[in-house]
């Protein structure tokens, strides 16, 4: 336990303590000149300084305006906003492109509302982002889950196959559309071209959540949803390219999408006070790609080649590889030397590098257009200096993290958030859970295969009550429980709490995972 406390103290010292407000934290973090291996993709001011956008940043408060005369209107774009949308239409080869200031989430919800009506079936990936679940709920559609393959040795989700989509469309011929993420949080893409052909063969539309892949069309074109037959593609420009956080786009690729209905739904989902700073950053991103994109994407690719080449020389280091991997996501495994993902995160932060995500065994570094060669070299230096650490502490050699995604129970991913060790303010409800001597098996055993259990989908319950998580077995969920990151629900409204799920969630909380939907007192919302 002393090692765990030491790790928590290091993490608190590196990322800030409770009690700091937002601005002091941001300014203090900016002073560190830390290396960003997390979103957003611009990675700080350097890329903007490099290409001469300093004037915008010096005048940023003066550029924070509303729809004054000449400033156009996001929801009836006719001049300057329309010109930026046209830049994106040309960059992505779309029929129509729309700017988003509420992130990809609002674009996904709007797309779902456009293609479904109340009572329609929609085939959706079970590892979809929480916004997709929100869209299905808002549309009052009926979800049919498509399950991804698993990377068995790590318990993380892989691709969704065309065969899985074909099977579900045959079983549900009335389904109006299919929605899935590609790439997923770990960078694994699905078989979009084959899936698109299957969808269209059954008269269904394909929505691709490409929030993590706005760069693919410029770097790995074979993985790009825009070039693979998707009907609507939503991309978070901010995640890997160089716009501000929360800025994104919708690319309409198909000729038979009702543009008027989509625009109406975008208006419903987006703020009526769209930020001109976010839209301005989208214009900057388009400008940079138009003028310097060829060199920047080549440089990014060369830096990745350099990293992957050098990483092969590091004893004990394993980098996850997959046929459908977007290699801009670097998934690092040092368990052979006794380091868990948690251990690596603490070491990285202490060395001035901030990763995007950790799991029991893996640390994921999310590269972006703004990363420079020196960032990759610093990461390599830290990895080279790690000595063998077999048997050191409760997290060392955490073992196989293959927890699986059971089609008849509920998915468990066991991601550990960056802020997972902050102290709660509410009194904790103490529940029995997995014993200390099973710590090394938490990830693997938190959800077991249950052939007799089944997902019970019911309408969203109108009346709810809160109970301790440890008493939730057999209850119907009334509020999604979502570890963040990556924002993928472990259980959704209408699904039944199983013993395996409850045990898994309890163990996640024991290990400091931040789960949206569980109160500080440890209660969850269930059907009354």
Number of C-alpha atoms within 10 A of each C-alpha: 8 9 12 15 11 12 18 17 14 16 22 15 12 17 16 18 14 10 7 10 10 8 9 11 14 12 10 12 14 12 8 10 11 16 22 23 24 21 20 25 25 26 24 18 14 13 17 20 12 9 13 10 14 14 10 16 14 10 10 12 10 10 14 12 14 13 13 8 7 8 15 16 19 25 17 11 15 12 14 15 22 19 13 21 25 17 17 25 19 13 15 20 16 21 16 19 25 23 26 29 25 20 22 27 26 27 33 31 23 26 27 29 23 20 21 20 17 13 11 18 21 26 24 23 21 25 26 23 23 19 18 27 23 17 21 23 19 15 20 18 21 21 20 18 19 22 23 20 17 17 18 14 14 22 23 24 22 25 25 25 18 19 13 15 23 18 13 17 24 11 10 15 13 14 24 22 23 28 25 26 29 30 28 25 26 24 26 24 26 25 17 28 19 16 23 24 19 20 23 15 12 18 15 22 26 27 24 25 27 27 27 29 30 25 24 20 17 17 18 14 13 14 23 25 32 27 17 18 21 26 23 29 30 31 28 29 32 28 29 27 26 28 25 25 19 17 25 28 26 28 24 27 23 17 11 9 17 12 14 10 15 19 17 14 19 25 16 13 17 19 13 11 12 18 20 18 21 22 22 19 20 27 22 20 21 22 16 20 18 14 11 12 16 13 11 16 17 13 16 20 17 13 19 19 13 14 18 16 11 14 19 12 10 15 15 19 18 16 16 17 14 14 8 17 21 23 20 23 23 24 20 20 24 25 26 19 19 23 29 24 25 25 22 23 26 22 20 19 18 15 15 17 21 22 23 21 25 24 22 30 30 28 26 24 23 27 29 25 22 21 23 17 14 11 19 19 15 16 19 16 12 14 20 16 9 18 12 15 15 13 13 13 16 17 21 23 21 23 20 19 25 21 26 26 23 17 18 14 26 26 22 29 28 26 27 27 20 22 16 18 19 16 11 11 8 10 9 13 13 11 12 9 14 17 9 10 9 11 16 18 18 25 28 23 21 25 26 18 16 14 10 7 14 15 15 14 16 13 12 18 15 8 10 16 11 17 15 17 23 19 14 21 16 12 17 25 27 26 23 24 22 20 26 20 20 20 18 24 27 23 24 21 23 21 25 25 23 22 18 19 22 20 21 27 25 21 21 22 19 12 17 18 23 21 24 17 17 21 17 15 16 20 19 23 24 24 17 13
